[in-house]
Each structure stands twice: as structure tokens, then as C-alpha cells.
Amino acid sequence: MFDVDGTLVQSMDFDPELFASAIEEELDLPVDRNWAQYTNVTDSGILDEIIVTHGFNDQKIEIQEKVKSSFISKIDEYLKHNPAIEVNGASSFLNQLNSVKDINVSIATGGWHETTVLKLKSAGLFFTDIPIASSSDHHSRTEIMKISKQRTSSEIDVPCTYFGDAPWDKIACEKLGYNFVLVGSEIIHDQWIPDFTNHKQALAFIGL
């Protein structure tokens, strides 16, 4: 199971800023970009918390729709001029795992489905046979990960390894009992890879 931003796609330099910008333009107020402070670090979770905090509950559905639409447009426009880049080795590693009969591959991201697909396609990482669970499915990261797992197998107790890059990824794995592999160096973790160029090292953390 894979996260997207910062794990499969090098998008952390534009995605968070465009997301915050979409919210700020709609609500006309500054957005705290310290994402770790939010209860649910997902697009829908952060937006819902901001809506509640600032007393916009009566306009919740309208705000959600407008912010999401704006964000999708911003990502689409950005990628037209600045194609996304995969984290080194991501495409070949996904292909390798996806070709193994006894391995189910899926994506679980805190981003909305539409923006996730745009980034994956731009980076050449969109596989039609790899299921995606996203913030469009639930505001909770752990629930998104559960949904992602369910979409690959009917066996709930199948062992799961999650590749992610952020502290909230590690926390979610601890809650769910998933094996966590850190991609990049945003946090400290014993199972760590800088990217996916060394397939042997990444596979070893899965137990292969």
C-alpha cells in the first residue's frame, strides 16, 4: 500500500500550497500550514476542521464543493506547465510488485481522488488495475487505509505494508498494525529507503 504525495510523486513543493490557497480564497482567511496540528491530516479532514473552527458549519457542503473544485483546477493548471515527477524508481517498483501473483498493490492517500489521479497521471504512475482509496472516501487516514486494503482483498487479516513519508503515515500504521516503510527523510524510522531505486532493499522490508 502506498501514499502518494512525497512517496510516489514529488509533489510536496506545490500540492500543500495550492490546497491552502484554494481554502484561503474561498473563506478569505489565512490557513495554518502546520498540517501536523490537524486531527485528520487529509484534504477533507483539514478542510472540515477549518470550517468548524471558524464557524462555517451552516455552509459546510457549499464550501467543501467550492474548495475542492478550486483545488482541482489549480492542480490541473499547475501540472499543464509543470509536469509531476515520480519519486525515483517508483514506476518500476510498482510494476514489479503488480506483476507478482500473491501481492495486492493499492494506494491510500490523504488527497482527494481527482487531484490524486491528476498527479499520478502527470508523473506516469497511474495504473488502472491498482485501486485507490482517498480523502474522497473518508476524512480519516486510518479509514482510508482500511478501504484501500478492502479494495484489494476480501481477506481482512492479510498482512499489510505501507510506504509513506510523513509522521501521520507512521502513526496510522501503528494504530492499524501495518508494517511501515519510510520513504525519504522527513522523520526517523528504522525501516527507511531514500527512494525506490534499490528494489532489493525495499522488498526486504516487505519480507521478500
WODAWO-V552711 format. One record per pair of residues at least 24 apart in sequence whose C-alpha atoms are under 7 Angstrom apart, sorted by sequence separation. I is the first residue (numbers start at 1). J is the second residue. D is the distance in whole Angstrom. If there is no record, write none. Layout:
i->[I I]
j->[J J]
d->[D D]
This chain:
i->[106 107 108 109 110 111 112 181 105 106 107 108 109 110 106 107 108 109 142 110 141 91 84 108 86 108 84 85 83 84 75 83 108 26 107 72 76 106 72 79 23 22 161 106 22 104 22 19 18 18 43 42 43 41 42 43 11 10 9 10 9 10 9 10 8 9 8 7 8 44 43 42 45 44 45 42 40 42 40 40 93 1 2 3 1 2 3 4 1 2 3 89 90 93 1 88 89 87 88 89 88 9 7 7 7 6 1 2 3 1 2 3 1 2 7]
j->[130 131 132 133 134 135 136 205 130 131 132 133 134 135 132 133 134 135 172 141 172 125 119 144 123 145 122 123 122 123 115 123 148 67 148 114 118 148 115 122 67 67 206 152 70 152 71 71 71 74 110 110 111 110 111 112 84 84 84 85 85 86 86 87 86 87 87 87 90 135 135 135 139 139 140 139 139 141 140 141 196 105 106 107 106 107 108 109 107 108 109 195 196 199 108 195 196 195 196 197 197 123 163 164 165 165 161 162 163 162 163 164 163 164 183]
d->[5 6 6 6 6 5 5 7 6 5 5 5 5 5 6 6 6 7 5 6 7 6 6 6 5 5 5 5 6 5 7 7 6 6 6 7 7 6 6 7 6 6 6 7 6 6 5 6 7 7 6 4 5 7 6 6 7 7 7 6 6 6 4 6 6 5 5 7 6 6 6 6 5 5 7 6 7 7 6 7 7 6 6 6 5 5 5 6 5 6 5 7 5 7 7 6 4 6 6 5 6 7 7 6 6 6 6 6 6 5 5 5 6 6 6]
